[in-house]
């Protein structure tokens, strides 16, 4: 007979958790989600570096004590996140991946470099020019602006092309020779112009002829356009930035909870 506590029967002992020895699991989660979490941690921690092969599906299924079908559900989630890639006849490999956290106020290059990505910057143009009307309105100017166009590369592969507009008075601050060495935010901060907040929107786009050529992609390829306006603490707009990310090298992931919302770009290689 079971003992009763507070009028309710005592719950039977939980069955032992499956999976690798020492693996702390939550039995309320479906098995494929627990496997996804464990494999994701191995990839993001560097246990399987970018480009390295994962064990075979049968080996992984045996390790976690599940069927190959269940294992494939976990692998599909990793594929959707851009963390792994399958090469026909060769197996499954960890993909090059760097999360760009929209919660920080660092530039693209600074945020990715801080995570270990080997990002290089090629300055395509730096000149004063007449801005488009909408840019002039956002920067509050009726004259010329400084126009910067930069290409971000990883391992020699073009990943992002950025066109940034700044007040023309900042031309002496943003010297072209320093842009390949320091991020734009860093250069501004060194001259007492610290970026305190930014408004950013992300929208679908297609690559025009000029952008496609710089990114080495076909014209009208799908892409994401990140449009960011950056302000000083006093609310003065300093940078009107437009960054194009080809759809074949970026995934947007969202982690939601009751307390917070995290949105990340994941650049895949």
Protein Blocks (a to p, Z undefined) as FASTA:
>chain_A
ZZdeehiacdddddddedjehiacdfkbcfklmmmmmmmmmmmnomagghiacddfklmm
mmnopafklmmmmmmmmmmnopaccdehiaccddddddddfkbccdfklmmmmnopacdd
ddfbdcdddddfklmmmnopabdcddddddddeehiafbdcdddddfklmmmmgfklmmm
pcfklmmmmnopacfbdcdddddddddfklmmmnopaehiacdddddddddfkopafbdc
dddddfklcccdddddfkbccddddddZZ
